[in-house]
Amino acid sequence: MSDNSGSVPPKLLLAVLFLTFGYLHAQLPTYTNFKQSDVFDEPVTPSCHASTIVELGPDHLLVAWFGGSREGAKDVAIYAGERVGGEWSRPRQLVAPLVREGDTLPCWNPVLFRSARGRLYLFYKVGKNPREWFGAMLTSDDDGRHWSDPRYLPDGFLGPIRNKPIEIEAGTLLCGSSTESPLTDEWRVHLERYHEADDRWEKVEVPNPREFEIIQPTFLRHGGDTLQILCRSKHDRLVSSWSYDRGRSWTEADTVAVPNSNSGVDAVTLASGHFLLVNNPLPRGENWWNGRSVLDVEWSPDGVHWQPLLDLERHAEGEYSYPAIIQAADGTVHVVYTHDRRSIRHASFRLGSD
């Protein structure tokens, strides 16, 4: 009788070979109709950052960002602009800085999302810095023509930190969240479930026994009950975790072979079932803004192996960062991102062979 200890079971070996063969023969799609433009011609504030985008209807987009004299200044508010029929509206202020107990607190990281029932959400943060901020949101039932007053999330809940949530079932949003310790600057990811019907929040743990320093998760849907998150990290690459029960439990966080300069990313599951990632694919530098001079779009058939598809920006210096990406109902891919802190830039394209 032969000794098979340590050998790979035949069925598992076949599965691995099948997946490897499929990846090696996955065809990188072509792209067409690439366009770029700034969301506004004249800046409304000296500095702007952290844009978010949502589709409201055919050729109707809403984009929001935070802006002020500089990030973290007391005048930083949330602004928004709409694109209808290819034309951008003049930006308007949606949320002013919060005056509380004689102090003025800036706004941070807006996140737009439209639920299946048609409710439009604007999640954002308020506070002196990311270690002390707290969660807030507005809602609209008429696609942003009128908004509710700000509502502040229950203690301990922050909502989606930077990227759009996903609706795991009708009326239940799964939000990628994270914290930055005010004492140690430790970064940790968790998830939060929001139930529209009763305005209820729940926390979901992401196991991280190796104590990766991670924040700002973005979601990929893999079909069935399988979900994946990709997280920004301090480790020069992205960190991932998987769920096989629609986000109720998650695997231990681990690195993915995707270089990243400790900058925010966003990703989307395409109608084809493949995936796109917008990423700063350089190593970290001496300062936090180093490595943000290149911003690309990467494509993957499986969420693990990624190939560069196109460059949105490639420069020797400058900051082109904090992207948000969606695929519209007509198949067009839309990306918005910070353009050197002076503007919010919009890019769009279509995928030819995906």
N, C-alpha and C positions, 0 to 999 in steps of 0.2 A: 504494500500500500504506500503510495507516494505521499510525501510530506508537503502539504499545500499551505502551511502556516505563512502568513505574510503576503500571500498572493492575492491578486485582485479578483473578486468573483466575476465570472464570465459576463453576466448580465450588466454589472456595473461597468466593466471594461468596454462592452459594446456601447453603453450609453455615453461614456466619456468620449470614445472614438467618434460617435455620431455627432455629438455636440461640437467637438473640435473640428471635424470635417465641415460641419455646417458653418462654423465661424470662418474658417479659412476660405470658404467659397462664398461668403456673404458679399454681395455686390454693393460697394459704396455708391449711393445714389448720385445722380447729377442734380444740379440746381439751376433754376432759370429765374428770370424777372427780378434779379436782385436790385433793390432800391434802398437808398439811405437819405434821411432828411432829419433836421432838428425839429423837435416838437414845438419850439417857439423861436421866432426870429430875434426878438428883443428880450434879453433876460429880465425877469421880474425881481430877482435877488442876485447879489454878487456871487453866491455859491449855491449849488444844487446837487442832489445826490439821491441814490436809493429809489429808483423808479419801479413802478408796478403797472401792469396792463391787464385789461379785460375786454372781451368782445361783447358788445351790447346788441348787435344786429348786423345785417349785411353791410360791409364797409363802414362800420360804426365802432370806433374804439374809444376807450377811456383810459387815460394814463394819469398817474399821480406820482408825486415825489415830495421830498422835503427840501426846503430852501430857506436861506437867510444869509447873514453876513459871513458865517462860517459854521461848520458842523458843531453842534453843541452850544451855540450862542443862544442867548435868551430870545432872539427874534425869529428863531427857526419855526416855521409853520408848514402845513401840508397844502400843496397846490395841485391843481389838476387841469388838464386840457383834453379836449375831445377832437377826434378826427371823423368827419362825416364827408363821404364822397371825395376823399383825398385831400381835404383842406383841414388844417388844424385851427381850432378856436384859440382866442386869447386866453392864457392861463388865468384861473381864478383861485382864490384862497378858499379851501374847504374847512381847515381847522386852524385856529389861532393858537399861539402858545397859551398855556394854562397859567393863570395867576392864582396862586394858592398861598395863604398865610403870609402875605407880603412879599412872596418871591415869584418870579416868572420862570416857568419850566418849558424847555423847548420840546418839539415833536421829533419823532424818529420813525424810520422804516415803515412807510405805509404799505399795506397789502390789500389789493382789490380782489374780490371773488364774487361771482354770481351763482347762487344756489339753484338747484333744479326747480324750485318753486318760483324762481324769478326775483328773489330778494337779493339786492346788491349790498355787499359788505365792504366797508373800509376799516380794516384793523390798523392800529398804529400804537406807538409807544410814547410815553411822556416821562420826562425825568432829566436830571442833571447829566447822566451818563448811562451807558448800557449796564452798569453794575447796580444802578439804583432805580432804573426806570420801572414803570408799571404799564399794564395793558389797557387799551381803550378801543372803542369801536363806534362807528356810525352805521346806520342802515338806511336804505332807500328802497321803496317799492315802486318807483317810477323811473328806473334806470338813471338815477342821479340828478334828476331835475330838482327834487327836494330831498333833504337829508334829515334824519333824526338829530336830536341833540346828542352830544357825546355821552357815552355810557362807559363806565370803568369796570373792568373785569374783576371777579372776586379775588381776594388776597391769594397770592401764590400762583395765579394764572396770568400768562402773558399773551396768549394767542399766538398766531403765526409770527415768528420773529422776523422773517424777511421774505419768505417765498409763499406762493399761493397754497392754500389747503386743497384737499381732495374730498369729494363727497362719497363716503364709503357705502352709504345707503341713504335713501331719501330722507333728508332732514338731519343727517348726522355728518358733520364736517370733522375731518382729521387734520390737525394743524401741526406743522413742524415747529417745535419750540426749543429754547435753550436758555441757559443762564451763564452769567459771568460773575464769579465770586468777588464781592467787594473787598474781601480780606486777602485772598491769594491769587485773584485773577484766573482761577481755575475755570475752564470751559467744559460744560456738560450739556448733552442733548437729552431732551425728553419729548414726548408727543402729548397733545391735548385733544380730547374729543369734545365737540360742542354740539349739543342737541337743540335744534331750533324750536321744537315744540314747547319745551319747558325752560328754555334759556339756561341749560345746565351744562357745567363743565366737569370733565374727568381727566385725570392724568394717566399716561401710559409710559411705563419704563422702557428704556432702551438699554439692555445690559452692556456694560462697558468695563469688564474686569481688568483690562489692560490700561485703563485710565487714559484713553486717548483724549486730547484736548480738542473738542469738537463743538461747533455751533451751526446754526442756520441750515437745517436739513431741507432738502427738496425731494419730492416724491416721484417715483416711476410706478406705473401700473403694468403688471406682467400678465394679466388675464387670470380669470378665476379668482381665487382668494389671495394671490401672491402680489405683494407690494415690496418696494425697495426704497430706501432713503440713501441719498448721497449728502455728505456733510463737509463743510469747510473745516480745516484743521490747522494746527500749528506744526504739522509733520511733513510739509512739502508735497503732500498728496491727499486725495480725497479719502474719506472713511465711509464705509457702507454698512447697512444692516438690512435684514430681510424679514418679512412676515408672511406666513402661509395661512393665516386665518383672518384676513382683512383688517390687519392692524391691531389685533387684540394682544398679541405677543410678538416679540422680535428676537432675532438671533444676536449673538454677541457681535459688537461692532468690530470691524476689521478694515484694514487699508485696501484700497483699490489702486491699480497701477495707472493712475491718472495724475500727472503732476499738477500742482496748484500752488499759487504764490500766497497762500493764506488770505484769499479773497473770496467774496461771495460768488456762488454759482447758482444757476437755475437749470432745470431740465424739464422735458415734456415727453409724454408717450404719444407717438404719432398714430394717426388712424390706421396705418399699416401694421401697428404693433411693434415697430422699431422705435428708437429713442434718439433724442437730440439733447445735447448738453452745451451750455454756453459757459466758457471757462477762461481764466487767466492761466495759461499752461507753462508758466515760468517758475523757477525756484524763488523762495523768499530772498529779499535783500536786507541790507542793514536797517532800513526804515520800512514802516508798514506799507508805504505806497510803492516801494520797489517791487518790480515784477508785474505791475498792472499796466504796462505799456503795450502788451499784446493781449488781444481778446479774440478768441476763436469760437467757432461752432463745431462740435464733434458729434459723430454719428455712431450708433451701436446697434447690433442686432439682439443683444442679450443683457445690456446694462453692466457688463463686466469688461468687455473688450471694446475700446473706443478708437476711432480713426478720425483725424482732422478732416473736416468737410470744407470749411472756408474760414478766412480771416475777416473779422469785422473791423479790427484795427491792428496795425503792426507799426510800432514806432520805436525809436531809441529811448525815449522817455515820455513822461506824461501818464495820466491815469484814465483808463478806459475800463470801467468796472461795474460791479453790482447789477448784472443783467436780470431781466425777466423775460420769459419766453412763453408763447402760446401758439397753438395751431388753430386757426379760425375754421368755421364751418365749411368754407369753400376750399380748404386745404392749404391756404397761404400761411406761412410761418411768420410770426411777428416777434421781434426782439426790441426791447428798449434798454438803455444803459446810460451810465454816467459818462459824459464826454468831457474829460479834463476838468470836472467840477464847474464848468461854465455853462453847460447845456445838457439837456437830455436828448439823446439821439435815438431815432427809430429806424430799424432796418426790416425789410421784408423780402421774402423769396418763396419760390415754389420748388418742390422736390419733383424731379422728373421720373426717376426709375424706382422710387421707394414705394 
